[in-house]
Each structure stands twice: as C-alpha cells, then as structure tokens.
Amino acid sequence: QRRVHGGPGVTTVKVGDRVGVGILRFACGSCRYCCRGEDNLCSQRTLTFSLGHSGAFAHHVRLEAKYALPVPDGYPLELAGPLMCAGCTVFEPMQQYQMGMNHAVGVV
C-alpha cells in the first residue's frame, strides 16, 4: 500500500511512500503497556479488523502514523506482508521472554 493522505504532524512517511500495516490502528500511548512499547496490550487499542473495519481487505485504512511501517522501494510486498501481522505476533513473545540471536524458535 502507499500513503495517500496524512495529517500535518506526520513526518515518518510521505504521501506516495510504500507502507505496511499490521494489526494496530490506535493505542492510547500513555498506559503502562504503551509506555513499555507493548501497545498490543493497551486496553484502548483499536485493531485494523475490528469495529467494522476490513483489515487486510480494505482499500484504505486510517491509522496513527506510528503504525504505518515504511517498506523500502524494491523490497517485495509479498515478503513484507507477513512481517506486518504474523511477524509482530511472533516478535512480542520473543521480546517478552528475552530471546536473542543464539536462541532457536519454532513457529507452527
């Protein structure tokens, strides 16, 4: 997907940039989870596929800029897509259990 519009305070991506979208659209930014970078646990979070939103099937998505993840030009979108949702789903527990470069993990 490409960014097509944005508010005046958005500086992380420009109109026309390729972006990927994961599971989150919004989180409060001030609860204990958000302050620790665990936005996915925020009680006020809004997901891309909830409350009448179409998630990955949508033509357009409105979300906070921090959840529009830049995808470099030339990087295949079919490889970037799985990193947006499934990648985040796997990454959080790996981070929580302090898994590092020397650890092995199996994803079923």
All heavy atoms as an XYZ file, in Angstrom:
808
protein
N       0.838     -1.172      0.000
C       0.000      0.000      0.000
C       0.881      1.231      0.000
O       2.033      1.192      0.390
C      -0.899     -0.006      1.220
C      -1.854     -1.158      1.248
C      -2.982     -0.917      2.244
O      -3.228      0.182      2.673
N      -3.656     -1.979      2.591
N       0.328      2.335     -0.379
C       1.046      3.605     -0.354
C       0.260      4.606      0.475
O      -0.961      4.584      0.503
C       1.227      4.144     -1.772
C       2.132      3.263     -2.607
C       2.526      3.971     -3.885
N       3.346      3.106     -4.703
C       4.671      3.058     -4.641
N       5.319      3.813     -3.797
N       5.348      2.252     -5.419
N       1.014      5.457      1.135
C       0.346      6.518      1.890
C      -0.286      7.474      0.888
O       0.358      7.930     -0.042
C       1.355      7.267      2.750
C       0.682      8.397      3.495
C       1.640      9.188      4.314
N       0.938     10.374      4.798
C       1.543     11.405      5.309
N       2.837     11.418      5.449
N       0.839     12.433      5.706
N      -1.563      7.778      1.100
C      -2.257      8.667      0.175
C      -2.636      9.994      0.808
O      -2.905     10.958      0.102
C      -3.518      7.991     -0.427
C      -3.121      6.811     -1.298
C      -4.499      7.569      0.645
N      -2.654     10.061      2.128
C      -3.026     11.302      2.806
C      -2.497     11.236      4.230
O      -2.239     10.155      4.754
C      -4.554     11.470      2.816
C      -5.009     12.763      3.405
N      -4.727     13.983      2.827
C      -5.693     13.036      4.532
C      -5.241     14.950      3.578
N      -5.834     14.398      4.615
N      -2.370     12.369      4.862
C      -1.932     12.367      6.249
C      -2.087     13.719      6.886
O      -2.163     14.740      6.197
N      -2.124     13.728      8.189
C      -2.232     14.961      8.938
C      -0.935     15.759      8.875
O       0.116     15.233      8.523
N      -1.004     17.028      9.246
C       0.161     17.903      9.133
C       1.322     17.515     10.052
O       2.463     17.856      9.770
C      -0.383     19.279      9.503
C      -1.623     19.004     10.290
C      -2.172     17.712      9.764
N       1.069     16.782     11.124
C       2.131     16.410     12.044
C       2.858     15.136     11.686
O       3.801     14.736     12.362
N       2.463     14.486     10.605
C       3.078     13.210     10.233
C       4.395     13.478      9.513
O       4.433     14.143      8.483
C       2.147     12.380      9.331
C       2.824     11.102      8.882
C       0.857     12.072     10.065
N       5.480     12.940     10.081
C       6.799     13.151      9.492
C       7.506     11.843      9.157
O       8.534     11.861      8.495
C       7.697     13.955     10.450
O       7.818     13.239     11.678
C       7.113     15.339     10.719
N       6.967     10.720      9.601
C       7.659      9.442      9.422
C       7.515      8.875      8.022
O       8.391      8.149      7.564
C       7.162      8.404     10.444
O       5.736      8.324     10.351
C       7.558      8.796     11.854
N       6.427      9.183      7.339
C       6.218      8.742      5.962
C       5.611      9.889      5.168
O       4.886     10.718      5.710
C       5.306      7.487      5.867
C       5.999      6.263      6.406
C       3.993      7.700      6.569
N       5.924      9.924      3.872
C       5.401     10.960      3.000
C       4.326     10.371      2.089
O       4.292      9.157      1.875
C       6.527     11.534      2.131
C       7.694     12.125      2.893
C       8.762     12.696      1.965
C       9.287     11.790      0.919
N      10.082     10.651      1.281
N       3.480     11.231      1.537
C       2.492     10.788      0.554
C       3.243     10.115     -0.589
O       4.244     10.639     -1.084
C       1.645     11.968      0.043
C       0.759     11.544     -1.117
C       0.791     12.535      1.177
N       2.797      8.923     -0.957
C       3.424      8.152     -2.025
C       4.376      7.085     -1.519
O       4.756      6.190     -2.268
N       4.807      7.174     -0.251
C       5.688      6.143      0.317
C       4.957      4.819      0.410
O       3.752      4.766      0.665
C       6.152      6.526      1.724
C       7.245      7.572      1.734
O       7.734      7.944      0.651
O       7.599      8.020      2.841
N       5.698      3.736      0.225
C       5.140      2.396      0.421
C       5.134      2.104      1.912
O       6.136      2.292      2.593
C       5.977      1.353     -0.318
C       5.906      1.497     -1.802
C       6.794      0.584     -2.609
N       7.597     -0.365     -1.900
C       7.721     -1.644     -2.244
N       7.074     -2.127     -3.270
N       8.504     -2.453     -1.570
N       3.996      1.653      2.408
C       3.869      1.335      3.828
C       3.163      0.002      4.010
O       2.386     -0.424      3.171
C       3.103      2.434      4.616
C       3.851      3.742      4.589
C       1.689      2.604      4.098
N       3.484     -0.626      5.123
C       2.784     -1.826      5.538
C       1.974     -1.505      6.782
O       2.303     -0.594      7.539
N       0.904     -2.237      6.964
C       0.023     -2.022      8.105
C      -0.144     -3.342      8.833
O      -0.443     -4.357      8.217
C      -1.358     -1.496      7.640
C      -2.309     -1.374      8.809
C      -1.204     -0.172      6.922
N       0.074     -3.314     10.133
C      -0.093     -4.506     10.945
C      -1.470     -4.561     11.563
O      -2.457     -4.097     10.992
N      -1.526     -5.065     12.765
C      -2.803     -5.294     13.437
C      -3.353     -4.041     14.119
O      -4.551     -3.892     14.286
C      -2.668     -6.463     14.443
C      -4.029     -6.932     14.923
C      -1.756     -6.092     15.587
C      -4.002     -8.206     15.727
N      -2.495     -3.106     14.508
C      -2.943     -1.951     15.298
C      -3.247     -0.733     14.443
O      -2.530     -0.423     13.501
C      -1.885     -1.579     16.335
C      -1.678     -2.555     17.476
C      -0.515     -2.107     18.350
C      -2.929     -2.689     18.318
N      -4.312     -0.022     14.825
C      -4.661      1.267     14.240
C      -4.430      2.378     15.252
O      -4.089      3.491     14.904
C      -6.142      1.304     13.837
C      -6.500      0.357     12.733
C      -7.998      0.384     12.415
N      -8.384      1.690     11.917
C      -9.260      2.487     12.507
N      -9.868      2.120     13.607
N      -9.553      3.646     11.984
N      -4.651      2.059     16.538
C      -4.591      3.066     17.591
C      -4.280      2.406     18.919
O      -4.695      1.277     19.179
C      -5.940      3.794     17.710
C      -6.046      4.674     18.925
C      -5.513      5.946     18.919
C      -6.657      4.217     20.084
C      -5.583      6.750     20.055
C      -6.737      5.007     21.218
C      -6.211      6.274     21.198
N      -3.550      3.104     19.772
C      -3.369      2.754     21.183
C      -3.226      4.075     21.925
O      -2.814      5.091     21.343
C      -2.144      1.869     21.385
N      -3.554      4.082     23.202
C      -3.639      5.337     23.950
C      -2.313      6.081     24.061
O      -2.279      7.297     24.117
C      -4.240      5.095     25.335
S      -3.092      4.362     26.538
N      -1.219      5.342     24.133
C       0.093      5.978     24.220
C       0.520      6.389     25.607
O       1.645      6.856     25.793
N      -0.348      6.199     26.604
C       0.011      6.669     27.945
C      -0.172      5.637     29.057
O       0.251      5.886     30.182
C      -0.798      7.925     28.289
O      -2.185      7.646     28.243
N      -0.766      4.498     28.767
C      -0.938      3.477     29.809
C       0.397      2.775     30.067
O       1.374      2.973     29.348
C      -2.011      2.468     29.411
S      -1.534      1.353     28.063
N       0.434      1.923     31.071
C       1.686      1.248     31.416
C       2.193      0.369     30.274
O       3.395      0.231     30.081
C       1.530      0.431     32.691
C       0.584     -0.738     32.558
C       0.424     -1.487     33.855
N      -0.589     -2.509     33.673
C      -0.690     -3.568     34.408
N       0.140     -3.744     35.413
N      -1.625     -4.452     34.185
N       1.282     -0.215     29.503
C       1.705     -1.054     28.385
C       2.285     -0.211     27.249
O       3.339     -0.529     26.715
C       0.541     -1.912     27.878
C       0.042     -2.880     28.916
C      -1.216     -2.741     29.479
C       0.853     -3.919     29.346
C      -1.672     -3.624     30.440
C       0.407     -4.813     30.312
C      -0.848     -4.659     30.857
O      -1.286     -5.534     31.812
N       1.598      0.840     26.883
C       2.101      1.713     25.818
C       3.447      2.323     26.204
O       4.347      2.429     25.367
C       1.091      2.810     25.501
S      -0.384      2.224     24.624
N       3.593      2.695     27.459
C       4.851      3.288     27.918
C       6.011      2.295     27.864
O       7.171      2.703     27.821
C       4.696      3.859     29.324
S       3.650      5.338     29.369
N       5.701      1.013     27.848
C       6.736     -0.030     27.738
C       6.885     -0.529     26.302
O       7.614     -1.486     26.049
C       6.402     -1.215     28.640
C       6.476     -0.903     30.116
C       6.424     -2.149     30.976
N       5.363     -3.069     30.640
C       4.529     -3.618     31.509
N       4.621     -3.322     32.802
N       3.612     -4.479     31.129
N       6.159      0.075     25.360
C       6.234     -0.368     23.973
C       5.395     -1.594     23.686
O       5.583     -2.258     22.667
N       4.457     -1.905     24.568
C       3.582     -3.067     24.399
C       2.174     -2.602     24.037
O       1.190     -2.952     24.677
C       3.579     -3.898     25.682
C       4.949     -4.448     26.037
C       4.996     -5.157     27.374
O       4.155     -4.849     28.262
O       5.863     -6.016     27.546
N       2.098     -1.809     22.967
C       0.828     -1.227     22.541
C      -0.250     -2.277     22.305
O      -1.434     -2.010     22.474
C       1.016     -0.428     21.251
C       1.994      0.723     21.398
O       2.791      0.722     22.360
O       1.973      1.613     20.546
N       0.159     -3.471     21.901
C      -0.808     -4.531     21.614
C      -1.588     -4.959     22.851
O      -2.635     -5.598     22.743
C      -0.114     -5.740     20.992
C       0.952     -6.333     21.898
O       1.807     -5.619     22.420
N       0.934     -7.629     22.081
N      -1.117     -4.613     24.051
C      -1.811     -4.961     25.289
C      -2.659     -3.814     25.838
O      -3.335     -3.972     26.848
C      -0.794     -5.414     26.345
C       0.053     -6.630     25.963
C       1.091     -6.922     27.042
C      -0.818     -7.841     25.708
N      -2.625     -2.667     25.197
C      -3.380     -1.482     25.636
C      -4.882     -1.790     25.639
O      -5.416     -2.336     24.672
C      -3.087     -0.318     24.689
S      -4.060      1.167     25.015
N      -5.558     -1.427     26.721
C      -7.000     -1.694     26.811
C      -7.811     -0.809     25.870
O      -8.969     -1.101     25.588
C      -7.492     -1.517     28.250
O      -7.349     -0.171     28.652
N      -7.208      0.275     25.373
C      -7.913      1.180     24.463
C      -7.507      0.982     23.004
O      -7.911      1.741     22.131
C      -7.651      2.626     24.875
C      -8.199      2.956     26.255
C      -7.937      4.395     26.605
O      -8.230      5.291     25.827
N      -7.389      4.627     27.788
N      -6.725     -0.050     22.726
C      -6.247     -0.269     21.359
C      -7.415     -0.510     20.408
O      -8.467     -1.015     20.800
C      -5.287     -1.450     21.313
C      -5.990     -2.789     21.479
C      -5.020     -3.941     21.546
N      -5.699     -5.209     21.635
C      -6.165     -5.761     22.747
N      -6.011     -5.138     23.899
N      -6.790     -6.917     22.715
N      -7.189     -0.146     19.163
C      -8.141     -0.425     18.096
C      -7.395     -1.213     17.033
O      -6.308     -0.824     16.611
C      -8.687      0.876     17.484
O      -9.273      1.668     18.515
C      -9.736      0.590     16.438
N      -7.976     -2.302     16.613
C      -7.350     -3.180     15.636
C      -7.804     -2.845     14.222
O      -8.894     -2.293     14.031
C      -7.667     -4.637     15.967
C      -7.340     -5.077     17.397
C      -7.756     -6.515     17.631
C      -5.873     -4.873     17.709
N      -6.994     -3.200     13.243
C      -7.338     -2.882     11.852
C      -8.566     -3.643     11.360
O      -9.185     -3.239     10.392
C      -6.155     -3.176     10.903
O      -5.753     -4.528     11.071
C      -4.994     -2.248     11.169
N      -8.902     -4.743     12.026
C     -10.016     -5.563     11.545
C     -11.208     -5.575     12.499
O     -12.073     -6.421     12.398
C      -9.549     -7.001     11.287
C      -8.931     -7.646     12.498
C      -9.706     -8.224     13.479
C      -7.558     -7.643     12.653
C      -9.134     -8.808     14.601
C      -6.977     -8.232     13.771
C      -7.771     -8.812     14.741
N     -11.278     -4.648     13.427
C     -12.393     -4.640     14.378
C     -13.301     -3.437     14.149
O     -12.972     -2.531     13.389
C     -11.856     -4.622     15.814
O     -11.129     -3.432     16.039
N     -14.435     -3.449     14.792
C     -15.386     -2.336     14.770
C     -15.790     -1.916     13.355
O     -15.834     -0.753     13.016
C     -14.804     -1.125     15.520
C     -14.408     -1.387     16.971
C     -13.643     -0.211     17.524
C     -15.630     -1.687     17.809
N     -16.036     -2.904     12.503
C     -16.488     -2.610     11.153
C     -15.383     -2.292     10.170
O     -15.654     -1.928      9.031
N     -14.132     -2.412     10.560
C     -13.014     -2.162      9.659
C     -12.641     -3.468      8.953
O     -12.731     -4.543      9.530
C     -11.820     -1.594     10.424
C     -12.146     -0.314     11.123
N     -12.318      0.871     10.452
C     -12.362     -0.039     12.430
C     -12.614      1.819     11.310
N     -12.654      1.295     12.521
N     -12.169     -3.356      7.730
C     -11.936     -4.531      6.895
C     -10.530     -5.099      6.958
O     -10.201     -6.031      6.236
C     -12.266     -4.195      5.440
O     -13.613     -3.798      5.339
N      -9.663     -4.542      7.754
C      -8.314     -5.071      7.908
C      -7.568     -5.161      6.592
O      -7.533     -4.212      5.811
N      -6.965     -6.314      6.332
C      -6.162     -6.509      5.131
C      -6.984     -6.455      3.850
O      -6.428     -6.332      2.762
C      -5.437     -7.857      5.221
N      -8.299     -6.531      3.955
C      -9.149     -6.498      2.770
C      -9.614     -5.088      2.418
O     -10.306     -4.887      1.436
C     -10.368     -7.407      2.970
C      -9.972     -8.842      3.187
C     -10.020     -9.405      4.448
C      -9.507     -9.613      2.134
C      -9.634    -10.719      4.658
C      -9.116    -10.926      2.316
C      -9.177    -11.480      3.591
N      -9.220     -4.097      3.204
C      -9.653     -2.723      2.977
C      -8.887     -2.083      1.817
O      -7.732     -2.414      1.555
C      -9.429     -1.895      4.244
N      -9.545     -1.155      1.149
C      -8.875     -0.374      0.108
C      -8.062      0.754      0.728
O      -7.021      1.142      0.202
C      -9.895      0.198     -0.877
C     -10.518     -0.847     -1.728
N      -9.892     -1.388     -2.816
C     -11.710     -1.474     -1.631
C     -10.664     -2.291     -3.363
N     -11.782     -2.367     -2.664
N      -8.550      1.300      1.841
C      -7.868      2.361      2.563
C      -7.991      2.078      4.059
O      -8.981      1.487      4.501
C      -8.491      3.733      2.274
C      -8.274      4.186      0.876
N      -9.094      3.821     -0.155
C      -7.312      4.961      0.345
C      -8.654      4.362     -1.271
N      -7.570      5.063     -0.995
N      -7.010      2.517      4.813
C      -7.016      2.331      6.264
C      -6.617      3.650      6.906
O      -5.669      4.297      6.473
C      -6.003      1.237      6.691
C      -5.961      1.098      8.191
C      -6.320     -0.087      6.034
N      -7.344      4.042      7.932
C      -6.978      5.229      8.707
C      -6.361      4.738     10.010
O      -6.965      3.953     10.732
C      -8.205      6.079      8.996
C      -7.892      7.236      9.930
C      -9.119      8.027     10.255
N      -9.066      9.229      9.437
C     -10.051     10.090      9.314
N     -11.198      9.855      9.914
N      -9.906     11.160      8.590
N      -5.144      5.215     10.292
C      -4.446      4.776     11.494
C      -3.440      5.829     11.916
O      -3.145      6.762     11.170
C      -3.736      3.440     11.254
C      -2.671      3.439     10.172
C      -1.517      2.548     10.604
C      -3.274      2.913      8.895
N      -2.942      5.667     13.132
C      -1.894      6.564     13.617
C      -0.633      6.312     12.804
O      -0.325      5.181     12.421
C      -1.624      6.296     15.093
C      -2.727      6.788     15.987
C      -2.305      6.823     17.448
O      -1.099      6.982     17.738
O      -3.198      6.697     18.285
N       0.116      7.370     12.563
C       1.305      7.294     11.714
C       2.309      6.258     12.211
O       2.966      5.595     11.412
C       1.963      8.663     11.618
N       2.413      6.094     13.516
C       3.415      5.155     14.032
C       3.123      3.710     13.647
O       3.998      2.862     13.727
C       3.578      5.299     15.536
C       2.438      4.761     16.369
C       2.644      5.098     17.834
C       2.748      3.890     18.688
N       3.053      4.200     20.077
N       1.903      3.438     13.191
C       1.541      2.090     12.777
C       1.601      1.906     11.260
O       1.275      0.837     10.754
C       0.170      1.711     13.323
C       0.120      1.784     14.827
C      -0.763      2.625     15.473
C       0.997      1.034     15.599
C      -0.785      2.709     16.856
C       0.981      1.118     16.983
C       0.082      1.959     17.601
O       0.072      2.043     18.970
N       2.002      2.944     10.534
C       2.265      2.835      9.091
C       3.763      2.596      8.957
O       4.573      3.489      9.134
C       1.849      4.118      8.373
N       4.125      1.371      8.675
C       5.527      0.966      8.687
C       6.124      1.074      7.289
O       5.650      0.425      6.358
C       5.626     -0.473      9.197
C       4.891     -0.712     10.525
C       4.818     -2.188     10.836
C       5.555      0.053     11.644
N       7.156      1.897      7.118
C       7.745      2.082      5.787
C       8.284      0.765      5.210
O       8.919     -0.022      5.915
C       8.900      3.055      6.036
C       8.575      3.733      7.328
C       7.810      2.727      8.131
N       7.993      0.538      3.944
C       8.529     -0.614      3.215
C       9.452     -0.042      2.143
O       9.009      0.722      1.283
C       7.401     -1.449      2.565
C       7.977     -2.578      1.729
C       6.453     -1.990      3.626
N      10.740     -0.388      2.176
C      11.686      0.190      1.206
C      11.307     -0.134     -0.234
O      10.821     -1.228     -0.524
C      13.022     -0.475      1.568
C      12.851     -0.998      2.957
C      11.388     -1.302      3.112
N      11.528      0.834     -1.120
C      11.319      0.578     -2.546
C      12.194     -0.597     -2.954
O      13.330     -0.726     -2.514
C      11.688      1.815     -3.372
C      10.648      2.914     -3.249
O       9.468      2.596     -2.999
O      11.015      4.098     -3.405
N      11.662     -1.466     -3.764
C      12.414     -2.620     -4.221
C      12.224     -3.846     -3.348
O      12.520     -4.960     -3.777
N      11.757     -3.661     -2.112
C      11.511     -4.829     -1.251
C      10.165     -5.421     -1.657
O       9.155     -4.718     -1.679
C      11.500     -4.437      0.226
C      11.551     -5.641      1.139
C      12.769     -6.251      1.442
C      10.396     -6.178      1.683
C      12.828     -7.362      2.261
C      10.444     -7.287      2.509
C      11.657     -7.869      2.799
O      11.711     -8.972      3.605
N      10.101     -6.693     -1.992
C       8.849     -7.295     -2.468
C       7.737     -7.231     -1.414
O       7.935     -7.649     -0.273
C       9.231     -8.746     -2.759
C      10.725     -8.755     -2.869
C      11.205     -7.645     -1.976
N       6.600     -6.705     -1.816
C       5.478     -6.579     -0.875
C       5.005     -7.936     -0.364
O       4.555     -8.055      0.770
C       4.325     -5.815     -1.520
C       4.601     -4.335     -1.786
C       3.421     -3.695     -2.501
C       4.912     -3.590     -0.502
N       5.128     -8.985     -1.212
C       4.690    -10.312     -0.756
C       5.582    -10.837      0.364
O       5.179    -11.709      1.132
C       4.621    -11.306     -1.917
C       5.943    -11.640     -2.565
C       6.329    -10.697     -3.701
O       5.716     -9.623     -3.859
O       7.272    -11.054     -4.434
N       6.789    -10.306      0.507
C       7.654    -10.682      1.626
C       7.452     -9.756      2.822
O       7.657    -10.154      3.962
C       9.126    -10.656      1.195
C       9.512    -11.632      0.085
C      10.981    -11.479     -0.260
C       9.192    -13.061      0.488
N       7.049     -8.534      2.563
C       6.825     -7.574      3.649
C       5.524     -7.865      4.397
O       5.460     -7.710      5.617
C       6.802     -6.150      3.102
N       4.507     -8.304      3.670
C       3.188     -8.542      4.266
C       3.201     -9.424      5.492
O       2.657     -9.058      6.543
N       3.832    -10.604      5.435
C       3.824    -11.491      6.605
C       4.513    -10.894      7.834
O       4.225    -11.278      8.954
C       4.582    -12.732      6.116
C       4.403    -12.719      4.647
C       4.375    -11.265      4.252
N       5.403     -9.933      7.630
C       6.085     -9.315      8.767
C       5.174     -8.350      9.534
O       5.435     -8.034     10.689
C       7.328     -8.549      8.284
C       8.398     -9.398      7.621
C       9.483     -8.499      7.042
C       8.984    -10.393      8.613
N       4.123     -7.877      8.890
C       3.279     -6.852      9.499
C       2.401     -7.395     10.626
O       2.276     -6.787     11.665
C       2.390     -6.190      8.439
C       3.151     -5.516      7.344
S       4.216     -4.225      7.976
C       5.620     -4.415      6.904
N       1.786     -8.530     10.442
C       0.885     -9.071     11.458
C       1.498    -10.285     12.128
O       1.768    -10.272     13.318
C      -0.471     -9.412     10.842
S      -1.677     -9.943     12.063
N       1.738    -11.320     11.353
C       2.300    -12.535     11.940
C       3.670    -12.266     12.538
O       4.008    -12.786     13.607
C       2.386    -13.627     10.873
N       4.463    -11.439     11.875
C       5.783    -11.102     12.403
C       5.692    -10.423     13.747
O       6.449    -10.729     14.675
N       4.746     -9.502     13.887
C       4.561     -8.809     15.167
C       4.031     -9.758     16.226
O       4.408     -9.682     17.395
C       3.615     -7.626     14.994
S       4.295     -6.332     13.953
N       3.153    -10.666     15.831
C       2.584    -11.631     16.767
C       3.663    -12.526     17.350
O       3.647    -12.860     18.530
C       1.515    -12.493     16.059
O       0.531    -11.626     15.518
C       0.868    -13.471     17.001
N       4.623    -12.910     16.534
C       5.718    -13.757     16.991
C       6.767    -12.932     17.733
O       7.347    -13.382     18.716
C       6.348    -14.500     15.790
C       7.612    -15.233     16.202
C       5.341    -15.467     15.193
N       7.003    -11.708     17.295
C       8.058    -10.879     17.877
C       7.787    -10.540     19.343
O       8.693    -10.579     20.174
C       8.225     -9.595     17.069
C       9.259     -8.675     17.625
C      10.605     -8.985     17.518
C       8.895     -7.516     18.280
C      11.576     -8.141     18.042
C       9.847     -6.668     18.807
C      11.198     -6.981     18.685
N       6.556    -10.206     19.691
C       6.238     -9.773     21.064
C       6.610    -10.830     22.101
O       7.295    -10.520     23.071
C       4.773     -9.360     21.174
C       4.436     -8.610     22.455
C       4.194     -9.512     23.647
O       3.690    -10.627     23.461
O       4.514     -9.098     24.775
N       6.199    -12.101     21.931
C       6.605    -13.087     22.938
C       8.115    -13.337     22.946
O       8.697    -13.604     23.995
C       5.849    -14.359     22.565
C       5.051    -14.066     21.374
C       5.236    -12.650     20.997
N       8.760    -13.232     21.786
C      10.213    -13.400     21.757
C      10.880    -12.295     22.574
O      11.843    -12.536     23.299
C      10.720    -13.383     20.318
C      10.326    -14.612     19.538
S      10.785    -14.541     17.799
C      12.555    -14.542     17.916
N      10.342    -11.093     22.453
C      10.870     -9.968     23.222
C      10.564    -10.159     24.707
O      11.423     -9.949     25.556
C      10.235     -8.675     22.699
C      10.856     -7.422     23.237
C      10.227     -6.200     22.601
O       9.021     -6.166     22.353
N      11.032     -5.190     22.354
N       9.351    -10.589     25.024
C       8.929    -10.785     26.405
C       9.801    -11.818     27.111
O      10.149    -11.655     28.278
C       7.461    -11.220     26.448
C       6.940    -11.458     27.846
C       5.489    -11.926     27.829
O       4.838    -11.983     26.809
N       4.987    -12.258     28.996
N      10.167    -12.887     26.409
C      10.976    -13.949     27.011
C      12.466    -13.780     26.739
O      13.246    -14.700     26.926
C      10.470    -15.317     26.551
C       9.116    -15.622     27.131
C       7.969    -15.506     26.357
C       8.980    -15.977     28.470
C       6.706    -15.762     26.898
C       7.728    -16.234     29.017
C       6.606    -16.122     28.225
O       5.362    -16.363     28.765
N      12.847    -12.578     26.294
C      14.242    -12.182     26.110
C      15.022    -13.157     25.239
O      16.147    -13.530     25.547
C      14.916    -11.986     27.465
C      14.223    -10.938     28.303
C      14.782    -10.818     29.712
O      15.528    -11.661     30.164
N      14.406     -9.764     30.390
N      14.403    -13.555     24.141
C      15.087    -14.436     23.202
C      16.058    -13.608     22.380
O      15.746    -12.500     21.955
C      14.082    -15.142     22.308
C      13.165    -16.061     23.097
S      12.122    -17.033     22.059
C      13.323    -18.174     21.400
N      17.237    -14.118     22.169
C      18.264    -13.410     21.429
C      18.715    -14.157     20.185
O      18.115    -15.154     19.784
N      19.813    -13.695     19.645
C      20.356    -14.254     18.400
C      20.724    -15.733     18.528
O      20.700    -16.467     17.552
C      21.577    -13.460     17.964
C      21.270    -12.014     17.591
S      20.252    -11.882     16.105
C      21.421    -12.423     14.875
N      21.075    -16.192     19.712
C      21.524    -17.577     19.889
C      20.409    -18.533     20.265
O      20.672    -19.688     20.556
C      22.646    -17.628     20.928
C      23.877    -16.884     20.472
O      24.197    -16.888     19.288
N      24.546    -16.212     21.394
N      19.172    -18.050     20.288
C      18.037    -18.888     20.630
C      17.385    -19.433     19.362
O      17.403    -18.790     18.323
C      16.995    -18.087     21.432
C      17.453    -17.744     22.804
N      18.069    -16.545     23.093
C      17.385    -18.420     23.966
C      18.362    -16.501     24.376
N      17.957    -17.630     24.933
N      16.783    -20.577     19.486
C      16.033    -21.168     18.385
C      14.543    -21.078     18.718
O      14.142    -21.185     19.868
C      16.428    -22.621     18.180
N      13.721    -20.867     17.699
C      12.279    -20.794     17.900
C      11.588    -21.528     16.756
O      12.067    -21.514     15.623
C      11.804    -19.307     17.972
C      12.068    -18.583     16.672
C      10.342    -19.212     18.345
N      10.497    -22.183     17.075
C       9.690    -22.856     16.070
C       8.328    -22.190     16.019
O       7.724    -21.923     17.042
N       7.855    -21.867     14.834
C       6.549    -21.247     14.664
C       5.668    -22.239     13.935
O       5.995    -22.676     12.832
C       6.659    -19.937     13.880
C       5.286    -19.309     13.702
C       7.612    -18.978     14.572
N       4.551    -22.614     14.559
C       3.656    -23.597     13.981
C       2.435    -22.896     13.418
O       1.871    -22.032     13.996
C       3.225    -24.625     15.039
C       2.311    -25.666     14.429
C       4.450    -25.282     15.613
